[in-house]
Amino acid sequence: MNSSNIKGEEMSEKNENEIPQVGEVDPSKKTSPIVDEDTPNESEIEVKDTICWFNDARYGRGARICSLGSMLVCQVNGWFRIGRC
């Protein structure tokens, strides 16, 4: 797939300080798992892919989004909750 279709990479080209407000998860759309900050680190988790989904939108590894006041970062196997936004 063409990496230009991944939102996290598009965001880094526009403005690194803008973190998209994505709202809440729509259960009818594809969304990667969201885990809390006390989840085991990546070396302890089986690697599945290096992109994340949120309501059918693709994001590259390292992309940050805000969902209902929680800042999420795309990491291996899903979204990692890193604090408030």
C-alpha positions as CSV (number, residue, x, y, z in Angstrom):
1,M,0.0,0.0,0.0
2,N,1.1,3.5,-0.6
3,S,2.3,5.1,2.6
4,S,0.8,8.5,1.6
5,N,-2.6,7.0,2.5
6,I,-1.6,6.7,6.1
7,K,-2.9,9.7,8.2
8,G,-0.1,9.7,10.7
9,E,2.4,10.4,8.0
10,E,0.2,13.0,6.4
11,M,-0.1,14.8,9.7
12,S,3.7,15.0,10.1
13,E,3.9,16.8,6.8
14,K,1.3,19.4,7.7
15,N,1.8,20.4,11.3
16,E,3.3,18.2,14.0
17,N,1.6,20.2,16.8
18,E,-1.9,19.5,15.5
19,I,-3.3,16.4,17.1
20,P,-6.6,15.4,15.5
21,Q,-9.7,15.2,17.6
22,V,-11.3,12.0,16.5
23,G,-14.3,11.6,18.9
24,E,-15.5,8.3,20.3
25,V,-15.0,4.9,18.8
26,D,-17.8,3.9,16.4
27,P,-18.3,0.1,17.0
28,S,-19.5,-0.3,13.4
29,K,-16.1,0.8,12.0
30,K,-12.6,-0.7,12.1
31,T,-10.6,0.4,15.2
32,S,-7.4,-1.1,16.6
33,P,-7.4,-2.0,20.3
34,I,-6.8,0.8,22.9
35,V,-4.6,-0.2,25.8
36,D,-3.7,1.7,29.0
37,E,-0.3,2.9,29.9
38,D,0.3,0.0,32.3
39,T,0.1,-2.5,29.5
40,P,3.3,-4.6,29.0
41,N,5.9,-3.0,26.6
42,E,6.1,-3.9,22.9
43,S,8.8,-6.5,23.4
44,E,6.3,-8.5,25.5
45,I,3.5,-8.3,23.0
46,E,3.2,-10.3,19.8
47,V,3.7,-8.1,16.7
48,K,0.7,-8.1,14.3
49,D,1.1,-4.9,12.3
50,T,2.6,-1.4,12.4
51,I,-0.5,0.6,11.5
52,C,-3.5,1.6,13.6
53,W,-7.1,2.1,12.7
54,F,-9.6,4.5,14.3
55,N,-13.2,4.5,12.9
56,D,-12.0,3.2,9.5
57,A,-9.1,5.7,9.2
58,R,-5.5,4.4,9.0
59,Y,-2.7,5.9,11.0
60,G,1.0,5.2,10.9
61,R,3.0,4.1,13.8
62,G,3.8,7.0,16.1
63,A,0.7,9.0,15.1
64,R,-1.1,10.7,18.0
65,I,-4.8,11.4,18.2
66,C,-7.2,12.6,20.9
67,S,-10.3,10.6,21.7
68,L,-12.7,11.9,24.3
69,G,-9.9,13.7,26.2
70,S,-7.4,10.8,26.1
71,M,-4.3,11.1,24.0
72,L,-3.5,7.9,22.1
73,V,-0.3,7.0,20.2
74,C,-0.2,4.3,17.5
75,Q,2.2,1.6,18.5
76,V,2.6,-2.1,17.7
77,N,-0.7,-3.9,18.1
78,G,-2.9,-0.9,18.6
79,W,-3.4,2.5,20.4
80,F,-1.5,3.2,23.6
81,R,-3.1,5.7,26.0
82,I,-0.4,8.1,27.1
83,G,-2.4,10.8,28.9
84,R,-4.9,13.6,28.6
85,C,-5.4,16.1,25.7
